[in-house]
Amino acid sequence: MSGLFSIVSNPSVCKFLQLLILLPFLAGIVLFLVPEKYLKAKGYFALLISLITGYLTIPFFTSAAQIVTLEGIMDRTCNVLLGSDLTDGAESFFTFSVDNLSKLIILFISLFSILILIYSIIYIKKGRAKHYYQWFLITLGCSYGAVLADNLIMFLIFWGILGITLYKLIPGRDEDSSATAKKTLILIGGSDSIMIIGIAMVYRLTGSFSIDSVSLTTDNILSVTAFIALLIGCFTKAGAFPFHTWVPDYAKDAPASSSAILPASLDKLLGIYFLARITTDIFIMNDAMRLVLLITGSISIIAAVMMALVQHNYKRLLGFHAVSQVGYMILGFGLGSMIGVAAGLFHMINNALYKSGLFLTAGNVEYRTGEVNIDDLGGLSTKMPVTFITAMIFAVSISGVPPFNGFASKWMIYQGIIESGAQEGIAAKLWVLWLGLAVLGSALTLASFIKFIGGIFLGRRKESLENVREVPVLMWLPSAILALFCTAFGIFATNLVVKGLFMPVTGEFQFAGFWDSSFVSLLVIISLVFGLIFYLILNYRNFRREDSFIGGERIQDHTAYPAHEFYKTLSEFGFISGIYKRAEEKWFDIYDLSKRFVLRLSHIFSEAHTGVLPGYIIWVCAGLIIMLIIMI
């Protein structure tokens, strides 16, 4: 995508860009001055700011692709103080790129921020999250800045602030949530440090920080190291294996609205956005780097969905699925073709739509029941009908069931994988493996959401849940809107969505074989209509449901098969049980492994401190020798 647009500067776009980034950021700072007792008023104010910034994105879609510099954003005469220009030399850093990719991302950043703020007005109560709206608005402004920044240093500043806001949106109300917040900050901060190394190496190789002007081949150790360093930052932000372990913990301990705006939507948009920049702008991937992406994507799909199958906490289950879905996006970019990149971007948007919706519906259930374990729920479909219907749409969407959007983007990924088989290289020769793992992951996703929907909304309802009712309209309305997007993006995928949103980013391409999403949707609708007709004709409505008794006692509560036991046999099967056991012991948690290593190393050093003076002299001499060797 690099170099696909002309370098011009439109003054009107400059003005809107300045407001787009600064307005939510400064509004968030101002809200720190407002007491928490005005929480709902702060929510409406944050929503107003989000609506304004959403409106400000409109001029970007009517403007030509361009690079905007500081000269266009700020009146330089306002920056002259005592005869000295304070912005002298800053133009090279304050550069922003407005192209089709950044336009696409800021559109959906606006959409998700508005919907989740509507939801938060009711959901967020005093004590649930401290300074929630302040950090939300700062997150919004920095997200715009990161997507629009063309300079890697400026991008890194916005990216780094987003790591802090991610940390602050977890309330440290107990030991678990505090530990999760710390884990998130350390993993994100550590990956950002590695990204700094990668950016420094890019500058060393090219002499430029501009994303648009850099193009490196991955054919030497320095460029490969820089590529891997930047990939680590993308994978950690998006939540891909093996840097994913903060996502399920965050989903479990953070408010549902925080999970919906960050791990579910904005972090995915930003992480995969930068992956798109890395793989299509900054670097030219060779077969080995494509193989790295394909392996990582496949492992992310299977490993995370296998962990989701055995979860009892439904928010943690959704967290693992947030990881699994990233794998499909990485597969798309690993293919290196136009259809692969378009499929990866399409799945990124689709995932943000249904994953945000799933977290919001989970928040609805938690809001009304106070329960987070599937074991303690059931039978809520009649008590919370809107939440149930939207959750059902999101569940079949993420599982890749037509005619919904998840099927459309996954089908494009399957097509891209099959087409890649005609190319040269090891990555292409293994196309059957990538295809098989992607399809298997989709099947296992469906299996785990049968557990999710069945355990929460179907089955027998416990007596303690008899008084549960639907959430207020401001809580179910965002989910309903997201469900409509999931449906529309599936039905009109080939004719409107892909051509209108994703081909402008990647370029024109042809779909292999015959596939028309609207025609497929029509066949599905016809099948449902016939099913409904048969249901009515055969009069299946006239049935009676009664309890069963043995010896005068009801047996349902003792013989029912609980949803959380659906896949228990899987976790006890052969070598898989050993993998699950090691996963519980955090053998695959890079954060926990690093913590153990550091603690072990510190223990070894502490044992070396015996209190004997000659021993310390030896340590000092050894340190001096090492420093001299390094300096020489």
N, C-alpha and C positions, 0 to 999 in steps of 0.2 A: 504493500500500500504506500510505501515511501515514494515521494516524488510524483504522486498521481494528481496533485493539485497545484495551482499557480500560487505564487507568493504575492499576495496583495494585502492591503490593510484598509478595511472599511470602518470609518469613524463611528458609525452607528453601532456596529457590532462591538467595537472596542468599549463603548460606553456600557452596553448591556453585559458584556463579559465582566467588567469591573464590578457592576452591581451583583451579578450572579454569584460571584465568589465572596465579596465583602459583606453583602447584606445579611445573609444568614450567620456568618461568622461573628460580625459585630452585634447582631441581635442576640446571639447566644451569650456574648460577654455582658451585655446590658441586663439580661435576665438574672445574672448572679446577684444583682442589686435588689431584686424583688424577693420578699420573704416567701418561704415555702407554703405558708397558709393560703396564699393566692394561687395554688397549684392549678386549678381549673382555668383561671384567667391566663396563666402562663401557657397552658395548652392551647387555648384559642389564639393567643398571640403567635405562638410557634406555627400553628396551622396557617394563619394569615401570611406569615413570612414565606412559608412553603408554597402557598398559592401564588404569591407575587413572583417568586423565583421560577416557578413553573411557567408563568406567563412570559417571563423574560427569556425563556428558551425558544420561544416562537421565532424571533428574528433570525436565529441561527439556521433554521431550516429553509429560509428563503435567501440566504446569503451564499456566496461562492466560497469554496474551500480556500482557506487563507491562513497565513501566519500573522498573528497580532503581536506587536511589540509594545514596550513600555511607552514609547513615544505616542502611540495611538491611544493608550489607556489613560495617561495622566498628562495634564498640561504642564509642560516642563517649566514654564515660568513660575509655577507655584512651588517648585522645588529648588529655587535659587535662594540661598540664605547667606547674607554677608558676602555676596559676590562669588559664592562657591556653589556649583551645581551638585546637589546631593545624589542625583541619579546618574552622574557621569560614569560610563562604563557598565551600567546595570542592564542595558538593553539586551545583552547576550544571555542574561539569566531570566529576565522577565519576558519570555516569549511563550506564546500560547498558540496551539494548533486547533483550528476549526476544520475538521474534515468529516467525511461521512461516518466514520467509526465513532468519533467523539460526539457527534450529533445524536447517534443512536443511543449511546450510553447515558448522556445527560437527560434524554427524554424519559428513560425508565427510572433514573434516579429521582426525577421530579414525581413521577407516578407513584412510586413506592413510598416516598416521604409523605406525600399528601394522604394516601390511604392509611398508613400506619399511624400518622398523627391523629386522624379522625378516630381510629380505634383507641388510641392512647388516652383520649380525653375522658373516657369512662374507665378504662382498664387500669390506668396508673393512678394509684391512690397514695396518700401521704405515707411515707415509710417504705414503699415498694422499691423505689429507686431514688437516690439522692441526686438533686440537680439534673433530673432526667431531660427536661426540655432544653436546658442550656447545652448539654453535651450533644443532644440530638441535632440542634441547629449548627453547632460547630462541625459535627460530622458531615452534615449536608454541604456546608460551604467548602470544606476541605475535599469532599468527594468531587464536587465540580472542579476544583482547582487541580486535583490529581489527573482527572480525565482530560482536561484542556491543556495542561502544561506540556510544552514541547521540550523545554530544557530539563535534563535529568536531575539537576540539583534542585530546581524548583519542585519537580515531581516528588523527589525524595522528602522534601520538607512537608508537603501536604500528606504524603503517605505515612510519614512518621507521626504526625499529629493524630491521624486516624487510629494508630495503634494505642495512643493514650485514651482516646474517646471510647474505644472498644473496652478498655480496662475499666473506665469510669462508669460504663453503663451496666456493670454487674454490681449489685448492692452487696456489700460485705456484711450481711446480716447474721451469718453464722460461719463456723469454721470451714465448711465445705465450699461455700460461695467465695469466701476470702481466698482459699487455696486455688480455686478455679481462676479468680481474677489475677492472682499472682502468676499462675501457670500461663495464662493467656498473654500477659504482658511480657514475660520472659521469652516465650517462643516467638512472638511477633517481633519483639525487640532484637532478639538474637538473629532472626532472619533479615531484619533491616540492616544490621551490622554487616552481614554477609553481602547484602545488596550494595552497600557502600563500596566494598572491595570490588564487586563486579563493575560498578559505574566507574570507579577509578581506573580499572583495567581497560574499559571501553575508551576512556579519554586518553589513556596512554597509547592505545593502538591507533586512534583516529584523530586526536587533537580537538575533538568536538564533544559538546554535551547535548547537541540537538538530536532529538529522536528522528526527525525527518531526514537529516543529512547523513546519518550513520548507516553503513551497510557492511557488515563483517562476515566473512566466510568462516565456518567452523572447521578449519583445516590445520590449525596449529594449537599448541598447548595453551597459549595465552587467551586466544579467542574462545576456546572450549571452556576454560576455567571461568571466564567472564560470563559465558552463556549459562553454565551450571549455577553460578552465584546468583544471577538474576532469576533463574528458574526457582531457586529455593525461596526467594521472596514471594514469587507468584504462588507457589504451591502452599506456602504457609498461610498467606492471606486467604486464598480460596478454600483451603482445607483439604489438600490432596495428600495421599500417602507419600512419605512417612511422617509428614509434619501436620497431621490432621487431628491429633489427640485432644487439642484444646476445644474442638468444635462440639463433640458430644457432651463434654463437661459444661461448656458454656450454655448449650441448649437446655441442660438439666437445671442449672442454677440461676440463670438470668431470667428476668421477666420475659414473657412470650413476645412482647412488642420489641424488646431489644434483640431477641433472636431473629425476629422477622425482618428487622431493618439491617442487621449486620451479617451474621453468618449465612442467612437465607438469601438476602438480596444484594446489599451494597458491597459486601466483601466478595461475593461471587462476581458481581459486575466488575469490580476494580481488579481483582486478581486475574480473571480471565481476559479483561481488557489489556492488562500489561503483558499477559502471555501472548495475546495477538500482536502487540507491538514488537515483542521480542522475536517471535517466529516469522513475522512478515515484514518488519521494518528494520530492526537493529541487526539481525543476524540472517544469514542464508544457511539453512540447516543442510547438513549432509545426511547420509543414510544412518550413520551411527547415532546422531542426535535425534533423528526421527524414531529410531528404535528405542531410545531412552524414554521418549514421550509415550510411545505405544505401550511399553512395559509398565510404566508408572500408571497410566490410565487404566489398564486392565487390572492391575493389582488393587487400585483404589476402588474400582467397581465391585470386585468379588469380595475382598477382605471386609469392606465396610458393610455390605449388604448381609454378609454372613453374621457379623456382629449385631446388626439390627434385628435379625431373626429371633435372637434369644433374649432381647431386652424386655423387662417388665415395665420400666418407666417410659411412658409414651413420648415424653419430650426428648429423652436420650435416644430413643428409637429414631425419631425424626432427625436428631443430630447426626447419627451414623448415615442416614440416607442423604443428608446434605453433603457428606463426604463422597458417598458412592456416585452421586450424579456428576460430581466434578470429573470423575474418570471418563465419562462420555465426552465431555468438552475437550479434555486433553487428547483423547483418541482422535477427535476431529482435527485438531491442530497438528497432531503427529502425522496425519496423512499427507499434509503439505499441499493438497490440491485445493482448487477454488471451492468445490462442493464440500470438502472436508472442513475448511475454514468457515464457510457459511453455516454448515451444520453445527460446528462448535459454538458459534455465536448465537444461532437460533436456540440451541439447547440451553445456553447460558440464560437467555431471556425467559425461556419456558420454565426452567428450573426456578428462577427467581419468582415467577408468577405462582406456580403451585406450591413451592416450598414456603414462601411467605404466607400463603393461604393456609397451609397445614399448621404452621406455628400459630396463626391467629385462631383457627378453630380449636387447637389444643389449649390456647389461652382461654377460649370461651368455656371449655369443659372445666378447666381448673378454676375459673372465676365462679362458676355456679356450684361446683361440687367440692372444691378444695382438695381433690384427689389427683395424684399424678401417676399412680400405678394402674395398669390395665386390670390387675387382679381385683381391684376394688370398685370397678365400674361395670356397666352393662345396661342394655335396654334403654338408652337415652334417645333413640331415634324419634319416638313419639313426644318426648318431653322437650327436645331441642331440634325441631324439624329442619329449620333453616341451616343450623350448624351441621346437621347430619347430611343434608343434600350437598352442601358446599364441600364438606370433607370427603364425600363420596366422589365428587367430580375431581377434586385434587388427587385422591388416591388412584383413580383409574388413569388420570393424566400422567402422574409420575411413573406408573406401571407400564406405560406405553400402549394403552388400549385405545383403538380408534373409536370415534373420530376426534379425539382430544389432542392437544398440542404436543404432549410428550411423545405420542406415536409418530407425529410428523417429523420432529427433529431426530428421533432415533432412527427412523427409516432412512433419512438422509445420511446419517452416519453409516448405516449398513451399506447403502449404495456406494458411499465413498470408499469403504473398506474393500468392497468387491472390485471396484474400478482400480484400486491401487494394486491389485494382483497382477495387472499387466505391466507394471513398472519393474525396474531392475533393483537389486539389492535385497539384503536379508529381511528388512522390515516388510517389503512387499511380498516376499515369498511366504511369509507367515500369516498372510491375510486370513486364512481359514481359522487360525487360532484366535486372532483378534475378533473376528466375527462371532465365533462360538462363545467366547467369554462375554461379549457384549449382550448377546441374546440370552445367555444364562443369567446374567445380572438382572436383566429385565424380568425374567421369569421369577427369580428369587425376590425381586422387589414386589411383584404382585402377591407372592406368598406372604410376605411380611405385612402387607397392607390388608390382606384378609384378616390377619390377626388384629391389626389396629382398628379397623372398622367393626369387625365382629366383637372384639373385646369391649369396646367403648359404647357402641350404639346398638348392637343387636344382642340377642340372647335374653336371659332373664334379668329383670331389673331388681336390684336389692331394695329392701324396704326403706333403707336410709336415703334412697334417691327418689322417693315418691314425690317429694315437694319441689324437685328441680324444675325450672322453667327456662324458656329461651332468654338469651341475653338481650340487652337493650339494642335498639336499632343501630346506634352508632358503632356497636361492636360487630354486628353481623353484616352491615352494609359493605365494609371493605372486602370481606370474604366473598360476598355475592358478586361484587364487581370483578374481583380477581378470577372467580369461577367463570364469569362471562368471557373474560379474556382467554382463559384456557380453552373454552369451547370455540370461540371465534378464530383463534390462532390455529386450531386444528382443522376446522372446516375450510377455511380460506388460505391454508398454508401455501399451496403451490401457485395459486392464481393471483394472490394479493400480497401476502405477508412476506414470503421469500423474495419475490420480485421487487417489492416496494421498500423493504427494510434492509435486506442482507446482500442482494446483488449489487446495489450501489457501493457497498463496501468492498466486496471481493471481485466484482466483475461478472459478466454474463457467463452462465454455464448451462448445460443441458442435463435433464434428469435421464438416468438410464432406464430403458424399458417404458412401460405405460404406468403412470401413477398420477392420479388426479385426486387431491384430497377432498374436493367437493363431491365428486362422484362416489368415492368411498364412504363419505358421510351420509350421502343419500341412501346407499345400500343398507347402512347400519340403521338409519331411521326407519326404512321400510321394514326391516326385520323386527324392530321394536313394535311397530304398529301392528304387524301380523301377530306378534306374541300377545299384545294387549287384546286383540280381537278374539284370539283363541281362549284367552283367560276369561273374557266376558261370556263368550258363547258356552263354554263348558261349565260355567257357573261355579268356579272355584272359590268364589267369595263366601259361599254358604258352608262354612265349616265352623266347628266348635273346638275351642281349646280348653282342656281340662287338666288338672293335675292328676298324677298317678299316685296310687296309694298301695302300700304293702303292709298288711297287718294294721290297717287303720292309720298309718303314718305316711306323710308325704316323703317322696324319695328324690325329688328333683334336685334339691340342694346337695344331696350326697352323690348322685350319679351323673350330674352335669359335667361335661368336659370343659374346663376353663380355657379361655383363649390363650392365656400365657403358657399353657402346656402344649400348644399346638406342635411346636418344633423341639420339644425337650429331647425326643429320641435322637434328633440330629446332633445335639450337643453331646450325646453319650455314645456316638458311633465311632468306633475304631480310633484311628489317628486323629480324627477331627476333634474328639474330646480332649486330646492332648494339646491341640492348638488353642482350643477355648480356655483350657486351664492356664496355659502360659499367657494368654491374653488377659485373663483376670489377674495374673501376677505382674502384669504390665511389662512383659518381655518386649513388646512391640511399641512401647510408648517412649519416644525419643527423649521426651522431657524427663521421665522417670529414670531412664537409663543414664542420662547426663547427670542427674542429681546424685544417683548412686556413685557414679565415677568420681564426681567432685568430692563427695563426702569421704569416699575411700581414700582419695589422694590426700585430703586434708588430715585424715587420721594417720596416714603414713608419715606425713611431715610433722604432725604433732608428737609422734613417738620419737622422732629424731631430735626433738628439743628436750634434752635430758637435764638441762641446767648446768652442765659441765662447761667451763669456759673454753678449753681447747676445742671442744666440739663446735662451738659457735665460730671460733676463729677459722676452722676448716670450712664451714659454710660460707663465711664472708670471702675467703680466698677463692673458693670454687665459683662463687657468683662473679667475682671480678674477672676471673679467667674466661668465663663464658661470655661476659660483656665485651672483653677485648677481642675474642675470636669473632663475635658478631660484627664489631666495628671494623675489624681488619677485612 
